[in-house]
C-alpha cells in the first residue's frame, strides 16, 4: 500500500501481485488515471473503503469526479500470473 498525490509513479508488479495505492480526490475535481502496463495488469478505482467506481485496462484512461471528494483507492492487479513493469499517471484536472 502506497499513499501518493497526483503525478507519475511506477514499479514492478510481481506474478499474481496486487498493489493498492491511495490518493485524495478534491471535491468536484476530475481525477484521471492513465496506466501504462502489459495487458495482464488491470486497474480498478474504489472510494474507500470498498465501493467500486471503475475498472479498466492499460492504455484506456479512467476519469472520475467525486462530488464530495475523499480518499480514492487505486488497485493494480496481475490477472495472469505474469507480472510486469507499470507506470501510473494521476492527473487532477
ZIGI-V301889 format. One record per backbone hydrogen bond with DSSP energy under -0.5 kcal/mol. CO is the residue of the C=O (numbers start at 1). NH is the residue of the N-H. E is the energy in kcal/mol with one decimal. If there is no record, write none. Layout:
[[CO:NH:E] [CO:NH:E]]
//
This chain:
[[2:22:-2.8] [7:90:-2.8] [9:88:-3.3] [11:86:-2.8] [12:14:-0.6] [13:84:-2.3] [14:17:-2.7] [17:78:-2.6] [19:21:-0.5] [19:76:-2.8] [20:2:-1.7] [21:74:-3.5] [22:4:-3.1] [23:72:-3.4] [24:26:-0.6] [25:70:-2.0] [26:29:-1.3] [29:66:-0.6] [30:93:-2.7] [31:64:-2.7] [32:34:-0.5] [32:91:-2.6] [33:35:-0.5] [33:62:-2.4] [34:89:-2.6] [35:37:-0.6] [35:59:-2.7] [36:87:-2.0] [38:41:-2.0] [40:42:-0.6] [40:79:-3.3] [41:58:-0.7] [42:77:-2.0] [43:56:-2.9] [44:75:-3.1] [45:53:-3.2] [45:54:-1.5] [46:48:-0.5] [46:73:-3.0] [47:51:-2.2] [50:52:-0.7] [51:47:-2.4] [54:45:-3.1] [56:43:-2.2] [57:60:-1.6] [59:61:-0.6] [62:33:-3.2] [64:31:-3.0] [65:67:-0.7] [66:28:-1.6] [66:69:-1.5] [70:25:-3.3] [71:48:-1.5] [72:23:-2.3] [72:74:-0.5] [73:46:-3.1] [73:75:-0.5] [74:21:-3.1] [74:76:-0.5] [75:44:-1.9] [76:19:-2.7] [77:42:-2.7] [77:79:-0.6] [84:13:-3.2] [85:38:-0.7] [86:11:-2.1] [87:36:-3.1] [88:9:-2.3] [88:90:-0.6] [89:34:-2.4] [89:91:-0.6] [90:7:-2.6] [91:32:-2.8] [91:93:-0.6]]
//
